[in-house]
Amino acid sequence: MDAEELISHYPRLFHMAEPDAWPLIRKYGLLSTRALLEVFEVSAEPRQAILGAIRPEMVPIQSPLGETARIRDQTPLKRSALEACLTDMSVEEWTRLLNEHVFFWVREERLLGPRPRGSKTFKRVDDFDFAARRRAAGANAVVELAVLDGVRELDSELIESVRTFQGSVQTGTLFP
């Protein structure tokens, strides 16, 4: 698979973010947790705590400019479930790997349920055998796209922003 084939099959990607995060996303891009900690110049000790453990709640961080961002909790992650499905790495190594990526779904509906995970979970587009995966999984050949470090210039790529609240959908533009 290459980038053009990926785009031809999945022309739209979906990402969830907190509504109040939008001004900082516009300013810095849609960043991975690791990249956001770098941009906000978070010191080594809290950085390691944020990157290397499952976060039970949102973690606020502050930039040198006084901006506040909230790093999402990881409450869907359960240590026992991860220990059961990780193939070749520790839970701490897995959370570090997760924190290097920004995640998009290729369909609006989310894939539910634990799957085997490990160091080979994330593949470069060029290294993904789409034809073989499509034969094995059909329409679910690709369910999620992970972007290393994030998307810095989001405005040029964004088609639409949708806000959902308690089951209602509000479509529209969140930026000028």
C-alpha positions as MATLAB code, in Angstrom:
seq = 'MDAEELISHYPRLFHMAEPDAWPLIRKYGLLSTRALLEVFEVSAEPRQAILGAIRPEMVPIQSPLGETARIRDQTPLKRSALEACLTDMSVEEWTRLLNEHVFFWVREERLLGPRPRGSKTFKRVDDFDFAARRRAAGANAVVELAVLDGVRELDSELIESVRTFQGSVQTGTLFP';
ca = [
       0.000    0.000    0.000;
       1.128    3.552   -0.579;
      -0.327    6.900    0.495;
      -2.375    7.318   -2.701;
      -4.013    3.895   -2.297;
      -4.769    4.622    1.360;
      -6.412    7.918    0.409;
      -8.390    6.320   -2.426;
      -9.934    3.775   -0.037;
     -10.240    6.087    2.993;
     -10.586    9.689    1.809;
     -11.864   10.934    5.172;
     -10.416   10.397    8.623;
     -12.122   11.028   11.949;
     -10.586   12.261   15.210;
     -12.132   13.221   18.544;
     -10.854   16.167   20.577;
     -12.235   18.298   23.373;
     -14.002   21.418   21.991;
     -11.877   23.792   24.085;
      -8.713   22.265   22.573;
      -9.414   23.763   19.163;
      -7.491   27.073   19.525;
      -4.289   25.226   20.483;
      -4.831   22.617   17.749;
      -5.073   25.442   15.229;
      -1.932   27.050   16.605;
       0.317   23.987   16.990;
      -1.408   21.263   14.975;
      -2.950   18.020   16.134;
      -0.001   16.694   18.133;
       0.824   13.427   19.815;
       1.169   13.569   23.583;
       4.957   13.332   23.245;
       5.080   16.188   20.720;
       2.741   18.340   22.834;
       4.948   17.849   25.897;
       7.938   18.977   23.822;
       6.144   22.054   22.487;
       5.006   22.951   26.015;
       8.539   22.330   27.344;
       7.355   20.006   30.116;
      10.324   18.997   32.287;
      11.743   15.462   32.377;
      10.131   14.069   35.544;
       6.476   14.924   34.787;
       7.073   14.111   31.099;
       8.204   10.580   31.974;
       5.250   10.094   34.327;
       2.797   11.190   31.607;
       4.376    9.116   28.824;
       5.146    5.886   30.671;
       1.971    5.038   32.547;
      -1.751    4.680   31.919;
      -3.320    8.038   32.765;
      -6.399    7.550   35.002;
      -7.504   11.158   34.471;
      -6.823   14.161   32.251;
      -3.530   15.888   32.982;
      -3.316   19.682   32.596;
      -0.014   21.094   31.344;
       1.070   24.678   30.896;
       3.306   26.180   28.213;
       5.934   28.845   28.894;
       3.431   31.275   27.301;
       0.800   30.439   29.944;
      -1.356   28.329   27.623;
      -3.079   25.336   29.190;
      -3.654   22.033   27.431;
      -5.251   18.931   28.874;
      -3.784   15.566   27.997;
      -6.523   12.986   27.720;
      -6.970   10.226   30.217;
      -6.483    6.652   29.073;
      -9.284    5.125   31.120;
     -10.262    2.696   28.330;
      -6.850    1.049   28.800;
      -6.870   -1.657   31.418;
      -3.519   -2.959   32.629;
      -4.757   -6.548   32.950;
      -6.219   -6.546   29.428;
      -3.013   -5.062   28.028;
      -0.856   -7.588   29.838;
      -2.982  -10.325   28.270;
      -2.786   -9.007   24.688;
       0.657   -7.389   24.398;
       2.891   -9.740   22.456;
       6.413   -8.408   22.904;
       6.467   -5.345   25.119;
       5.524   -4.110   28.572;
       2.516   -1.940   29.388;
       4.897    0.980   29.964;
       6.540    0.494   26.556;
       3.093    0.292   24.971;
       1.902    3.554   26.560;
       5.088    5.280   25.349;
       4.400    3.985   21.840;
       0.783    5.164   21.985;
       1.907    8.602   23.149;
       4.022    9.014   20.006;
       0.954    8.919   17.744;
      -2.249   10.793   16.931;
      -5.127    8.452   16.128;
      -7.763    8.704   13.433;
     -10.570    6.340   12.567;
     -11.213    5.598    8.913;
     -14.939    5.187    9.609;
     -17.186    7.011   11.991;
     -18.010    3.910   13.965;
     -15.246    2.757   16.286;
     -13.851   -0.696   16.430;
     -14.596   -2.170   19.840;
     -12.906   -4.941   21.759;
      -9.305   -5.759   22.639;
      -6.960   -6.982   19.902;
      -3.410   -8.361   20.040;
      -0.974   -5.445   20.321;
       2.785   -5.056   20.330;
       5.768   -3.363   18.710;
       4.559   -4.355   15.221;
       1.062   -2.872   15.674;
       1.986    0.347   13.868;
       3.228    0.038   10.285;
       4.312    2.664    7.786;
       1.784    2.992    4.955;
       4.393    1.720    2.464;
       4.964   -1.406    4.604;
       1.269   -2.310    5.008;
       0.169   -5.256    2.824;
      -3.274   -3.884    2.081;
      -4.187   -6.551   -0.485;
      -3.494   -9.413    1.939;
      -5.247   -7.637    4.808;
      -8.243   -6.863    2.604;
      -8.543  -10.534    1.601;
      -8.464  -11.514    5.285;
     -10.595   -8.737    6.791;
     -12.696   -7.295    3.961;
     -14.071   -3.853    4.754;
     -12.177   -3.849    8.068;
      -8.750   -4.099    6.399;
      -7.950   -0.712    7.895;
      -9.866    0.591   10.906;
      -7.517    3.175   12.365;
      -4.682    5.374   11.168;
      -1.936    6.451   13.566;
       0.210    9.438   12.632;
       3.622    9.649   14.270;
       3.950   12.917   16.235;
       0.798   14.465   14.715;
      -0.421   16.806   11.977;
       1.113   20.274   12.325;
      -0.812   22.229    9.660;
      -4.337   20.993   10.161;
      -6.226   23.913    8.569;
      -5.204   22.888    5.040;
      -6.392   19.300    5.610;
      -9.612   19.757    7.586;
     -12.816   19.236    5.620;
     -15.393   19.588    8.376;
     -15.642   19.820   12.120;
     -18.469   18.067   13.913;
     -19.362   18.532   17.556;
     -21.381   15.881   19.341;
     -22.957   16.190   22.749;
     -25.134   13.574   24.413;
     -26.047   12.002   21.095;
     -26.826   15.191   19.154;
     -24.580   16.265   16.296;
     -23.748   19.863   15.455;
     -21.965   20.254   12.117;
     -20.204   23.439   11.231;
     -17.083   25.438   11.129;
     -15.213   25.907   14.394;
     -12.740   28.355   12.904;
     -12.848   31.408   10.617;
];
